[in-house]
């Protein structure tokens, strides 16, 4: 019995040691990064993979693609700090690019790749000085506003009605939003396929929609619960109408709009609830359908 207690006690000690090591490692993992824009940030790297780093700055987490980093220098210590790149053009059209270190009434000191340069203001033709300090990384990298760098795969169901036709349509939809079609934090390009069917006492309708869409979302007050999304897309619509006296088929251009809420997330699962509208442009008329849709999305 005592031996069993000793084993349990040793396991607790080992677990606490691992958790403490991880906690200390995260706190001490300082780094200086430089973005493609030239802006530098001193903060902490929480984790990284082959595509991105998870960077903490002033208490907020940012997911930054490695393709947008010029420098990632680890084991840097100090308080969180940022500085912007400055550019000066002299009267002789030569350029000096660096970071603003000091400025007075007559001189500007920049830190450049060759060292510190003291510039007489009387020799300056144009200047773009990064005087702001301790500004955050671009908002597009914020974890709360960024879902890029992952592929999303989804399956959904919708119910639709039209003001033109007295019929209710059922829809099964398949969505794919590949990571490589991310638009640098400003949204994603996705692909959607719809299987649609419905019938009434007079006829039956079957449809297949193929759509390429743009997706984006916005969180109010940076709250994951108040996360709303929008989709707009273009594609093609194949429709087959079957009645007692006719069987008509056709291929038509199509537009799609969708607005909804996606504040429910568990691990890699995300639920989307929205109102979807799609319009098919037939040769003789335009027919629009609208209704509620529900999609379950998995993140890979």
C-alpha positions, -999 to +999 in steps of 0.1 A: +000+000+000+029+024+009+046+014-023+015+024-043+014+058-025+051+063-032+045+057-070+016+081-070+036+107-052+065+103-077+042+107-106+028+139-091+063+153-086+072+144-122+041+160-136+046+192-116+082+193-128+072+190-164+045+217-161+069+240-143+096+235-169+071+243-197+058+273-179+093+287-172+104+278-208+076+298-223+083+328-200+120+329-209+117+322-246+124+358-257+129+367-294+133+396-317+115+393-350+115+416-381+086+417-405+089+422-443+078+458-436+110+464-417+092+468-383+110+450-354+093+435-323+109+422-291+086+397-274+083+360-267+078+330-289+053+305-274+057+279-301+065+274-338+061+249-366+073+247-402+049+274-414+045+300-386+054+312-351+031+319-322+044+353-309+033+370-277+036+408-275+022+429-247-001+401-234-016+392-268-008+363-291-001+366-328+002+338-354+028+351-379+037+332-411+075+325-414+073+337-451+066+372-437+096+373-414+130+387-424+145+378-391+137+356-361+164+359-335+158+339-304+172+341-268+166+379-267+157+394-233+140+426-223+106+442-221+082+440-251+093+467-275+088+476-312+103+501-336+094+511-372+118+515-401+127+550-411+138+563-446+156+595-454+164+609-489+192+635-491+195+664-515+219+643-536+192+616-539+211+591-518+189+571-494+196+561-458+173+534-442+174+525-406+158+528-372+154+562-354+176+563-323+177+600-316+164+633-330+170+669-321+165+703-338+195+699-361+204+662-364+189+627-367+206+595-357+196+563-374+208+527-367+216+512-401+232+480-413+266+496-413+261+512-378+249+545-364+246+574-389+244+610-378+225+630-404+224+668-407+188+679-412+198+706-436+209+679-460+176+661-460+153+664-490+125+640-478+121+618-447+097+591-435+106+586-398+092+558-377+088+578-345+061+556-330+074+531-304+058+500-287+031+496-314+016+461-317+021+438-347-006+441-375-040+432-363-044+406-391-020+383-371-040+384-339-051+349-329-086+361-322-090+375-357-069+350-377-079+315-387-055+312-416-026+287-419-051+259-415-073+240-439-110+239-431-133+211-443-170+213-437-204+196-442-237+214-439-275+214-444-299+241-454-336+248-462-346+272-489-376+290-502-381+313-532-406+341-538-409+330-574-418+293-567-440+275-543-415+248-533-392+241-504-357+229-512-333+209-491-296+213-494-265+193-485-233+213-489-196+205-488-170+232-481-132+233-485-111+262-475-074+253-482-047+269-461-027+279-493-057+300-504-055+322-473-053+360-482-026+370-457-051+374-428-077+393-449-099+362-455-098+330-475-109+316-508-131+285-505-149+260-527-185+248-521-205+221-537-243+219-531-267+190-537-303+204-537-337+187-541-373+195-535-408+186-547-444+198-545-476+184-560-468+197-595-431+191-601-397+181-587-364+201-587-329+187-585-299+211-585-261+209-583-242+241-574-204+246-578-192+278-562-159+296-556-163+320-527-145+346-506-148+342-468-140+366-440-150+371-404-150+397-376-150+394-338-166+422-318-145+433-289-121+405-298-145+380-282-146+345-296-183+343-288-192+373-309-176+360-341-195+367-373-187+357-408-196+365-444-193+347-478-197+358-513-192+336-543-197+329-580-203+296-597-225+275-619-259+260-613-272+228-630-310+224-626-333+196-636-371+202-633-393+172-637-431+174-642-458+152-657-457+169-691-420+180-692-385+173-682-362+204-684-325+208-676-300+236-679-267+251-668-268+287-655-244+312-638-249+317-601-241+341-573-242+333-536-242+354-504-241+342-468-240+360-434-239+342-401-224+335-366-196+311-358-189+317-321-192+281-311-158+263-312-145+232-295-109+223-302-107+219-340-145+220-346-164+251-355-201+255-360-215+281-385-251+292-384-261+315-412-286+328-438-277+318-473-290+333-506-282+321-541-295+333-574-295+314-607-296+334-639-317+314-663-321+326-699-357+339-693-356+349-656-336+351-624-346+327-596-333+333-560-336+310-530-329+320-494-329+302-461-311+291-429-280+269-432-259+251-406-223+239-413-198+219-392-162+228-400-131+209-390-097+225-389-066+206-400 
